[in-house]
Amino acid sequence: MKSRIGVASSLIILIASFFIPGVEGLTTDAIRTIGLTIAFLLVLISEALPLSIICWVTLGIMPLIGVSPGFGSALSGFSSPILFFILGSFGIASAFTVLPLSKRVLVFLMAKFGRNMKRMLFALMLCILLISAFVSSVPTCALFMSIGLSFLELFESDAEKRATGRAFMIAIPVTCLVAGMATPVGSSMNLLAIDLLERHTGQTITFVQWITIGIPLVCIILPVAWILIYKIYKPAEINPEMVRAFIDKLDIPKELSIKEKKALAVIAVMLVLWILSSWVNQINIMVVTLLGACVMFLPGVRILEWKAFIKGVNLDSFFLVGTVLSIGKAMEDNGVSNYIATLFPTGQLPLPVLIAFVIALVFAVLVIMPVGPSVVMFLAIPLMTLAKSSGYSPALIMLTLGMASGNCFLLPLDTVPMLTYGQGYYSMLDMPKSTLLLQIFILIVLTLMVWCGRFLF
């Protein structure tokens, strides 16, 4: 039923856009672009078709209705380097998935913190943060979801298993998305925001500038998220024997394998190069990620096998970002982005007020449009225009936009929380019991951190 309503609504909106006359500031092409964008999002949210098929249909419709001048223009988003960054990031994620690196980190933290459930939950969230700050959220969430589900099998009582499962299945995606704020490579939204900033203003946000704000930010947010999730969902208590049984069940070799050592060496070199990119303009973060993934396939290295890698690549993410970028280009070319900019408040706003406005706006839009890349593309140009009119660096606002747009967890509608929501341990309304308070806290802390870091830009 939901899918039929979504398709019917999108068709009605798309057809209606042909009969709405142009108004001041909006041409007929602009109105059709808005209609197509809304129709695309409605079908996406209703899950009427596989995500990639929705993207293909949208790309095919764009030249047919005049939103883009031709099919080549409709595919303009697929020339973005961000798409190859996404493929490269899946290479890094595959190294953690194929090799027991993530499990080793988890076992080490559990040995330090896993004496009771409260500390066990913290160990799990800290491990996720350390990995998801550098790896795409989708594979990280899938990996730790499987680890969490195996831990739940240790509970004999259904009530204890369900209570603990609810806490774990909410903590895992929330931590993955929060961790994405730490570094530019933690989320495709971060790099999308940087790319749009560079294209439209010539400014950039370096790796060091980003982590100077991002790392302290997530270090403040993680303990609050941990306490909220533990206090609100009350997972069942454990004993040391359960922890030992779980560690034994993971069956991790005592010594690091040759492949693990090679993977750690490659990732360490990539991290050094990411940091150096802040001063050496010739080093590009996305190129480092792509070539770093390629190194893992080289003869003599062989950390990854191509066939196994291809099976683990989420093509939905690839086509979604490419399609969103194409729609964003059409919105820009047809004047939609400039029109949206006229709807925002004018005049010079105090910087903390402007930052808080951006975060609140993003969180509100994510409820009705839970697709982070779409939110970035939709709001980027209007918000950069607003920043300039207020006399502030657009880099500050794009940093805020990139960080805020990754936190799509008020409801489990984004791809990442949907992974754990599908396991049936929590309901749609269980999540906001903790995430509403967490988003309010993020709004406050992110505002303060960006305001304090304004001297970096």
C-alpha positions in Angstrom: 0.0 0.0 0.0 2.8 2.4 0.9 4.6 1.8 -2.4 1.4 2.4 -4.4 0.6 5.6 -2.6 4.2 6.8 -3.2 4.1 6.0 -6.9 0.6 7.6 -7.4 1.6 10.7 -5.5 4.8 11.1 -7.4 3.0 10.7 -10.8 0.4 13.3 -9.7 3.0 15.8 -8.7 5.1 15.2 -11.8 2.1 15.6 -14.1 0.9 18.7 -12.2 4.2 20.4 -12.7 3.5 20.6 -16.4 0.3 22.6 -15.8 1.7 25.1 -13.3 2.7 28.3 -15.1 6.0 30.1 -14.4 6.0 32.8 -11.8 8.5 35.5 -10.8 11.8 33.8 -10.1 10.6 30.4 -11.3 10.5 29.3 -15.0 8.5 26.4 -16.2 11.7 24.3 -16.4 12.3 25.2 -12.7 8.8 24.1 -11.7 9.3 20.8 -13.5 12.7 20.4 -11.8 11.0 20.9 -8.4 8.2 18.4 -9.4 10.7 15.8 -10.5 12.7 16.3 -7.2 9.6 15.8 -5.1 8.5 12.8 -7.1 12.0 11.2 -6.8 12.0 11.6 -3.0 8.4 10.3 -2.6 9.2 7.1 -4.6 12.5 6.8 -2.7 10.8 7.1 0.7 7.9 4.7 -0.2 10.4 2.1 -1.4 8.2 1.3 -4.4 11.2 0.1 -6.4 14.8 -1.0 -5.7 16.7 2.2 -5.0 19.0 1.8 -8.0 16.0 1.3 -10.4 14.4 4.5 -9.0 17.6 6.4 -9.8 17.7 4.9 -13.4 14.1 5.9 -14.0 14.7 9.4 -12.7 17.8 9.9 -14.9 15.8 8.7 -18.0 12.9 11.1 -17.3 15.1 14.2 -16.9 15.7 14.8 -20.6 12.2 13.6 -21.5 10.5 16.4 -19.6 13.1 19.1 -20.3 14.8 19.2 -16.9 18.1 18.6 -18.6 18.9 19.4 -22.2 20.0 15.8 -23.0 20.8 12.4 -21.5 24.5 13.3 -21.2 23.5 16.3 -19.1 21.3 14.1 -17.0 24.3 11.9 -16.2 26.5 14.9 -15.2 26.5 13.9 -11.5 28.3 10.7 -12.4 31.4 12.7 -13.4 31.9 13.7 -9.7 35.0 12.4 -8.0 32.9 11.7 -4.9 31.5 8.6 -6.6 34.9 7.1 -6.9 35.6 8.1 -3.3 32.6 6.0 -2.4 34.0 3.0 -4.3 37.4 3.5 -2.6 35.8 3.7 0.8 34.2 0.4 0.3 37.6 -1.0 -0.3 38.7 0.1 3.2 35.5 -1.2 4.6 36.1 -4.6 2.9 39.5 -4.8 4.6 37.8 -4.5 8.0 35.1 -7.0 7.0 37.2 -9.7 5.4 40.0 -9.4 8.0 39.3 -9.7 11.8 40.7 -6.1 12.4 37.4 -4.7 13.8 36.9 -7.7 16.0 40.4 -7.3 17.4 39.7 -3.7 18.3 36.4 -4.7 19.9 37.9 -7.5 22.0 40.7 -5.2 23.2 38.1 -2.6 24.3 35.9 -5.3 25.9 38.8 -6.5 27.9 39.3 -3.0 29.2 35.6 -2.0 29.6 33.4 -5.1 29.4 32.9 -5.9 33.0 29.2 -5.1 33.0 26.6 -4.1 30.4 27.0 -0.4 30.8 30.8 -0.6 30.1 30.2 -3.3 27.4 27.9 -0.9 25.5 30.5 1.8 25.8 33.2 -0.5 24.4 31.0 -1.4 21.5 30.2 2.2 20.6 33.8 3.3 21.0 34.9 0.6 18.6 32.3 1.6 16.1 33.4 5.2 16.4 37.1 4.4 15.8 36.3 2.6 12.6 33.3 4.6 11.2 35.3 7.8 11.5 37.2 6.5 8.4 34.9 4.0 6.8 31.5 4.3 5.2 28.6 4.0 7.7 26.6 1.3 5.8 29.2 -1.5 5.8 30.3 -0.5 9.3 26.7 -0.8 10.6 26.2 -4.1 8.8 29.4 -5.5 10.3 28.6 -4.5 13.9 25.0 -5.5 13.5 26.1 -9.1 12.8 28.5 -8.9 15.8 25.7 -7.6 18.0 23.3 -10.2 16.9 25.8 -13.0 17.7 26.2 -11.5 21.2 22.4 -11.5 21.8 22.4 -15.3 21.3 24.1 -15.6 24.7 20.9 -14.5 26.4 18.5 -17.3 27.4 15.6 -15.1 28.4 13.6 -13.6 25.5 12.8 -10.5 27.6 16.5 -9.9 28.3 17.5 -10.6 24.7 14.8 -8.1 23.4 15.8 -5.3 25.9 19.5 -5.7 25.1 18.8 -6.0 21.4 16.8 -2.8 21.4 19.7 -0.9 23.0 22.3 -2.5 20.7 20.4 -2.1 17.4 19.8 1.6 18.2 23.3 2.3 19.5 25.0 0.8 16.4 23.6 3.0 13.6 23.5 6.1 15.9 27.3 5.7 16.6 28.1 5.0 12.9 26.4 8.3 11.9 27.8 10.4 14.7 31.3 9.1 14.0 31.0 10.3 10.4 31.3 13.9 11.6 34.9 13.3 12.9 36.7 13.4 9.6 36.0 14.4 6.0 36.3 10.8 4.9 33.8 9.6 7.5 30.8 10.4 5.3 30.2 11.1 1.6 28.1 14.1 2.8 31.2 15.7 4.2 33.1 15.5 0.9 30.0 16.5 -1.0 29.8 19.7 1.1 33.5 20.4 0.5 33.2 19.7 -3.2 30.3 22.1 -3.6 32.1 24.8 -1.6 35.2 24.5 -3.8 33.1 24.6 -7.0 31.1 27.7 -6.1 33.4 29.8 -4.0 37.0 28.5 -4.6 37.4 28.0 -0.8 38.0 24.6 0.7 38.1 22.9 4.1 41.3 21.0 4.8 41.5 17.6 6.5 43.1 19.2 9.6 40.6 22.1 9.7 37.8 19.5 9.7 39.2 17.2 12.4 40.1 20.1 14.6 36.4 20.6 15.1 35.1 17.0 14.2 37.2 14.9 16.6 36.5 16.9 19.8 32.9 17.1 18.7 32.3 13.3 18.5 34.3 12.8 21.7 31.8 15.0 23.5 28.8 13.5 21.8 29.6 9.8 22.2 29.4 9.7 26.1 26.1 11.5 26.0 24.7 9.1 23.4 26.0 6.2 25.4 24.3 7.4 28.6 21.0 8.2 26.9 20.8 4.8 25.2 21.8 2.9 28.4 19.4 4.8 30.7 16.4 4.9 28.3 16.5 1.3 26.9 17.9 -0.5 30.0 19.7 -3.5 28.5 19.9 -6.6 30.6 22.9 -7.1 32.8 25.8 -9.5 31.9 28.4 -11.4 33.8 32.1 -11.9 33.0 31.4 -15.5 31.8 29.1 -14.2 29.1 31.8 -11.8 27.9 34.4 -14.6 27.8 32.0 -16.8 25.9 31.3 -14.1 23.4 35.1 -13.5 22.8 35.6 -17.2 22.4 32.7 -17.3 19.9 34.5 -14.6 17.7 37.4 -17.1 17.3 40.1 -14.5 16.6 43.7 -15.7 16.0 46.0 -14.6 18.7 48.6 -13.2 16.2 48.1 -10.6 13.5 48.1 -12.2 10.1 50.4 -11.0 7.2 47.3 -9.6 5.5 46.2 -7.7 8.6 49.7 -6.1 9.0 49.6 -5.1 5.3 46.1 -3.6 5.7 47.2 -1.6 8.7 50.2 -0.3 6.9 48.1 0.8 3.9 45.6 2.5 6.1 48.3 4.2 8.1 49.9 5.6 4.9 46.5 6.8 3.7 45.9 8.6 7.1 49.3 10.3 6.8 48.5 11.5 3.2 45.0 12.7 4.3 46.6 14.9 6.9 49.4 16.1 4.6 46.7 17.2 2.1 46.0 20.1 4.4 49.3 21.6 3.3 50.2 19.9 0.0 47.6 21.0 -2.6 48.7 18.2 -4.9 47.4 15.5 -2.5 43.6 15.0 -3.0 41.7 13.2 -0.2 39.5 11.3 -2.7 42.4 10.3 -4.9 44.3 8.9 -1.8 41.2 6.9 -0.9 40.8 5.4 -4.4 44.4 4.6 -4.9 44.7 3.2 -1.4 41.9 0.8 -2.1 43.7 -0.2 -5.4 46.9 -1.0 -3.5 44.9 -3.7 -1.5 44.4 -5.6 -4.8 48.1 -5.5 -6.0 50.1 -8.7 -6.4 52.2 -9.3 -3.3 49.6 -7.4 -1.2 46.4 -9.2 -2.0 44.5 -8.0 1.0 41.3 -8.0 -1.1 40.0 -10.2 -3.9 38.1 -8.5 -6.7 35.1 -10.8 -6.8 34.5 -10.7 -3.1 34.9 -6.9 -3.2 32.3 -6.4 -5.9 29.8 -8.5 -3.9 30.3 -6.2 -0.9 30.0 -2.9 -2.9 26.7 -1.1 -2.2 25.7 0.0 -5.7 22.6 1.7 -4.3 24.9 4.3 -2.6 26.8 4.8 -5.9 23.6 5.4 -8.0 21.9 7.5 -5.3 24.7 10.0 -4.9 25.2 10.2 -8.7 21.5 10.9 -9.3 21.2 13.4 -6.5 24.2 15.3 -7.9 22.5 15.3 -11.4 19.3 16.6 -9.9 21.3 19.2 -8.0 23.0 20.4 -11.2 19.6 20.7 -12.9 18.3 22.7 -9.9 21.2 25.0 -10.2 21.0 25.4 -14.0 17.2 26.0 -14.0 17.4 28.6 -11.2 15.7 26.6 -8.4 18.7 27.0 -6.0 18.8 30.8 -6.5 15.0 30.9 -5.9 15.3 28.9 -2.6 18.0 31.4 -1.5 15.4 34.2 -1.7 13.2 32.4 0.8 15.8 32.4 3.6 16.0 35.3 6.1 18.0 38.3 4.9 20.2 40.6 6.8 23.2 39.9 9.0 22.4 37.2 11.6 24.7 36.6 14.6 27.0 33.7 13.7 25.8 31.3 16.5 22.2 32.0 15.4 23.0 31.3 11.8 24.8 28.0 12.7 21.9 26.9 14.9 19.4 27.8 12.2 21.3 25.7 9.7 21.5 22.6 12.0 17.8 22.9 13.0 16.8 23.3 9.3 18.8 20.2 8.3 17.3 18.1 11.1 13.8 19.2 10.2 14.4 18.5 6.5 15.8 15.1 7.2 12.5 14.0 8.8 10.7 14.5 5.6 13.6 13.9 3.2 15.8 11.3 5.0 18.5 11.3 2.2 21.6 13.1 3.4 23.1 13.8 -0.1 19.8 15.2 -1.2 19.7 17.6 1.8 23.3 18.8 1.0 22.5 19.4 -2.6 19.2 21.0 -1.9 20.5 23.5 0.7 24.1 24.1 -0.3 23.8 27.1 -2.6 21.0 28.9 -0.6 23.0 28.5 2.6 26.3 29.7 1.0 24.3 32.7 -0.3 23.0 33.3 3.2 26.4 33.1 4.7 27.8 35.6 2.3 24.9 38.1 2.9 25.6 37.8 6.6 29.3 38.5 6.1 30.6 35.1 7.2 32.8 32.5 5.4 30.7 30.0 3.5 33.2 27.3 4.6 31.8 27.5 8.2 28.2 26.9 6.9 29.2 24.1 4.6 31.1 22.4 7.4 28.0 22.7 9.5 25.8 21.4 6.7 28.0 18.4 6.0 28.2 17.4 9.6 24.5 17.9 10.4 23.2 16.1 7.3 24.8 12.9 8.4 22.8 12.7 11.6 19.6 11.2 10.1 18.5 9.1 13.1 15.5 10.9 14.7 13.5 8.1 13.0 14.9 4.9 11.4 14.3 6.1 7.9 17.8 6.5 6.6 19.7 3.5 5.0 21.9 3.0 8.0 19.3 2.7 10.8 17.0 0.8 8.5 19.6 -2.0 8.6 19.0 -2.6 12.3 15.4 -1.6 12.3 14.7 -4.5 10.0 15.9 -6.9 12.8 12.7 -6.2 14.7 14.2 -5.3 18.1 12.7 -1.8 18.2 9.7 0.1 16.9 9.7 3.3 14.8 8.9 5.3 17.9 11.4 3.7 20.1 14.3 5.5 18.4 13.3 9.2 19.1 13.1 8.5 22.8 16.8 8.9 22.9 17.7 10.4 19.5 15.5 13.5 19.9 17.4 14.5 23.0 20.6 13.6 21.3 19.9 15.8 18.3 19.1 18.7 20.6 22.4 18.1 22.3 24.2 17.9 18.9 22.6 21.2 17.9 23.9 23.0 20.9 27.4 21.4 20.9 27.9 21.7 17.1 26.9 25.3 17.2 29.4 26.1 20.0 32.2 24.1 18.3 31.8 25.7 14.9 31.5 29.1 16.5 34.7 28.5 18.5 36.4 27.2 15.4 35.5 30.2 13.2 39.1 31.5 13.4 40.3 28.5 11.4 38.6 29.8 8.3 
